[in-house]
Amino acid sequence: MTIRDIPSFKEYKSGTQFNGTIGRTIEESKAAWPAPVRSRKGMPNVLFIVLDDTGFGQLGCYGSPINTPNIDKLARNGLLYSNMHTTGLCSPSRSSILTGRNHHSNAMACITEVSTGYPGYNGNIPFENGFLSEILLAQGYNTYAIGKYHLTPAEQISAAGPYDRWPLGRGFERYYGFLSGDTSQYYPDLTYDNHQIDPPRTPEQGYHLTADLVDKASSFIVDSKQLAPDKPFFLYFCTGAMHAPHHVPKEWADRYRGVFDGGWDTYRAKVFAKQKELGIIPAHAVLSRHDPDVQDWNQLSAPERQLFARMMEVYAGFLEHTDHYIGQLIDFLARIGELDNTLIMLISDNGASAEGGPNGSVNENKFFNNVEDNLEENLKALDELGGPKYFNHYPWGWTFAGNTPFRRWKRETYRGGTCDPFIVHWPKGIKTKGEIRPQFAHAIDMVPTVLEALGVEPPTSIRGVTQSAIEGVSFFHTFDNGNARTNHETQYFEMFGHRSIYHQGWRAVCPWPGPSFAESPASFGTPITMERLQELDAKGWELYNIEEDPTETVNLAETNRSQLIEMITLWYVEAGKYNVFPVDSRITTRLAEKRPELSPNRLTFNYYPDTQCIPENVAVKLLNRSHSLTADVEIPAGGAEGILVCHGSSSGGYSLFVRDQKLHYIHNYVGAQEFHVESNRTVPEGHSTLRFEFESTGKPDIAKGRGAPGLAQLYINDELVGQTNLPFTVPLIIGVSRGMAIGWNPGSSISKQYQAPFAFTGRIHQVTADVSGRLLKDTEEEMAAFARVAMARQ
């Protein structure tokens, strides 16, 4: 018997009237309690596993030679979908996965770092587009988010908030992961619930983010299950893998020694043949063309082939390592008796990524700053790829291969960017096993499918906010019927001006800036003007019959103009319906777009020690402008050392610090070069102001990856003590993994001059950053004296 079985025990639903009796005394009164939110008996758990940047041809069960036995087992005991689509980019897809609405309806046309001030683009997912976590929380579920989030506006992820668009503000009860788009797997930028934390171990102690995420997911689940074993959970589990940096212990990468020596075309041919054998691709399908942007493997030099093959070995090891830990999570669910009644959906957020460029990269921050990689320098990293020293990414030949059999890749709306792996596993709810489902589906269909499977109606309001209509359609009817028709007949796509639309077996694509970069009339990121849009609509669209030609190899635009015109018209109808306008193909210039600030128009910024790291998007913007950094400090007897202020990681940034009783400044140019200035006198004991100034002396060359040059100067108590010329600086993004910190260097060391965290051993009162342009002026005598000292030290 439970307390609810006792006749005198009464409950009443929230919002209804108290149904007990209140008398003058307890003797003549009868109690009643507000009823807790309880799930219906037998409700399944729900687990979304979201991989990052994993192409259609990269999982073992999709024909790849990469070993993914645990994911393959999910497919073998569940369903493998061969026609699932995403938006072509991470945050937009993730917003669709969680809301059931299109990405422009979610104001998530792109990632939040390049948001703009239009309804479909501002990065603020409307509260009327409720998350599945919010829906299931009201159904009595525990709700957890683990890993990559990347759905909070970039300017809102600081300690100043607001927190209403953090995971805990959108229906998740607990969160552990990183809020940005990517992070080091060894030195991650971790957030626990609503605050930053340091990783529990170091790489030297065996730390890796994927293992940490699985441990935390398991602990969240058992924390509740040991107390409320019948309470179901929704777990949104998002690895940092397979996004750059491709970080994995060397022994995992070494398992693939020699496997990729034949090159990307050999990989494609083998995977395509296996996909046909498995029935994932129709027997009549033709492999898409060799991409014009991808080198002929046989024409590469021996060192290039060696480097590129190793980069793919690292990726493959990373994927197998990720699969291993996904297997640990699945085994954990089986061990506690929850696996059979857990509805699992595994998906990649987009196709394989081309962010490594044609030659790959050992530091993805170079890509974001338009800096070309150097083959000779990259070869020096060969034996350490996958380790904490590098932020590596393979060349886009492997991207092209990873999306076999389709064309192109992430950020574009050919099927290589948008047709992704998708597996459903639910032993208690799905009778069939090991079957392929060819029905067209999209990420927006996941929420309505889950709701139908659970027997839950979409709510009309959440926390007092009237809800918009869910835009996806359920594919629940396909679970036990492989021959069922798709309910999703029309779907638009748009990403950075690259447009396409699916309708009843047809696909029209309008690539921008062209079918490939080699065939483009403009460079990637070139704005689409009205004149150019009209020209594209007249001549730029391609037409494919996907049922006959799933790999988009035969363009029917000229031979079936009526169908093409119908498709173009339909794209405009859908675009108008879902906030797609204005079409915006810009890239780097959107990074610099002014966005709302909590404290606008500031020219001075005061920072303090013992505070959280300040994220990139809300830290003071120092790039390409004159600025100063002034630390107000106390130096104890015998001196002090350590970081005063820094921003970035080993992949790029700056650091102002004291070492060997001297004041130092380092500018780390995208991990490729360090510019160093050191004081010519010691830092005195007692109170001092330690200052760095940068006086811009020229304009940046953003296209060539070079920020503004300038004069770098150090001052101790307003006396010039060191200077050097910086020939160029980081142009666009300081660090891809870490923000600004006072008194310590979180994560990897920004400079080789010290070992992180290198915490300051004196006392910092505050650090002031000034971007007003006001700089200390030196007399000719001071400058001459400094020059004499500098010359004497050569």
Secondary structure as GFF3:
##gff-version 3
##sequence-region A 1 794
A	DSSP	three_ten_helix	3	5	.	.	.	ID=ss1
A	DSSP	beta_strand	11	12	.	.	.	ID=ss2
A	DSSP	three_ten_helix	26	28	.	.	.	ID=ss3
A	DSSP	beta_strand	33	34	.	.	.	ID=ss4
A	DSSP	beta_strand	45	51	.	.	.	ID=ss5
A	DSSP	three_ten_helix	60	62	.	.	.	ID=ss6
A	DSSP	alpha_helix	69	76	.	.	.	ID=ss7
A	DSSP	beta_strand	79	81	.	.	.	ID=ss8
A	DSSP	beta_strand	84	85	.	.	.	ID=ss9
A	DSSP	alpha_helix	90	99	.	.	.	ID=ss10
A	DSSP	three_ten_helix	112	114	.	.	.	ID=ss11
A	DSSP	alpha_helix	132	137	.	.	.	ID=ss12
A	DSSP	beta_strand	142	148	.	.	.	ID=ss13
A	DSSP	three_ten_helix	154	156	.	.	.	ID=ss14
A	DSSP	three_ten_helix	167	169	.	.	.	ID=ss15
A	DSSP	beta_strand	174	178	.	.	.	ID=ss16
A	DSSP	beta_strand	190	192	.	.	.	ID=ss17
A	DSSP	beta_strand	195	197	.	.	.	ID=ss18
A	DSSP	three_ten_helix	203	205	.	.	.	ID=ss19
A	DSSP	alpha_helix	209	225	.	.	.	ID=ss20
A	DSSP	beta_strand	233	238	.	.	.	ID=ss21
A	DSSP	alpha_helix	250	253	.	.	.	ID=ss22
A	DSSP	three_ten_helix	254	256	.	.	.	ID=ss23
A	DSSP	alpha_helix	264	278	.	.	.	ID=ss24
A	DSSP	three_ten_helix	297	299	.	.	.	ID=ss25
A	DSSP	alpha_helix	302	335	.	.	.	ID=ss26
A	DSSP	beta_strand	342	348	.	.	.	ID=ss27
A	DSSP	alpha_helix	364	368	.	.	.	ID=ss28
A	DSSP	alpha_helix	375	380	.	.	.	ID=ss29
A	DSSP	three_ten_helix	382	384	.	.	.	ID=ss30
A	DSSP	alpha_helix	396	402	.	.	.	ID=ss31
A	DSSP	alpha_helix	415	418	.	.	.	ID=ss32
A	DSSP	beta_strand	422	425	.	.	.	ID=ss33
A	DSSP	beta_strand	435	437	.	.	.	ID=ss34
A	DSSP	beta_strand	441	442	.	.	.	ID=ss35
A	DSSP	three_ten_helix	443	445	.	.	.	ID=ss36
A	DSSP	alpha_helix	446	454	.	.	.	ID=ss37
A	DSSP	beta_strand	461	462	.	.	.	ID=ss38
A	DSSP	beta_strand	465	466	.	.	.	ID=ss39
A	DSSP	three_ten_helix	476	478	.	.	.	ID=ss40
A	DSSP	beta_strand	490	495	.	.	.	ID=ss41
A	DSSP	beta_strand	498	503	.	.	.	ID=ss42
A	DSSP	beta_strand	506	510	.	.	.	ID=ss43
A	DSSP	alpha_helix	530	539	.	.	.	ID=ss44
A	DSSP	beta_strand	542	545	.	.	.	ID=ss45
A	DSSP	alpha_helix	561	577	.	.	.	ID=ss46
A	DSSP	alpha_helix	588	591	.	.	.	ID=ss47
A	DSSP	beta_strand	604	607	.	.	.	ID=ss48
A	DSSP	beta_strand	627	635	.	.	.	ID=ss49
A	DSSP	beta_strand	642	649	.	.	.	ID=ss50
A	DSSP	beta_strand	652	659	.	.	.	ID=ss51
A	DSSP	beta_strand	662	669	.	.	.	ID=ss52
A	DSSP	beta_strand	673	682	.	.	.	ID=ss53
A	DSSP	beta_strand	686	696	.	.	.	ID=ss54
A	DSSP	three_ten_helix	702	704	.	.	.	ID=ss55
A	DSSP	beta_strand	710	716	.	.	.	ID=ss56
A	DSSP	beta_strand	719	726	.	.	.	ID=ss57
A	DSSP	beta_strand	740	742	.	.	.	ID=ss58
A	DSSP	beta_strand	763	770	.	.	.	ID=ss59
A	DSSP	alpha_helix	780	792	.	.	.	ID=ss60
###
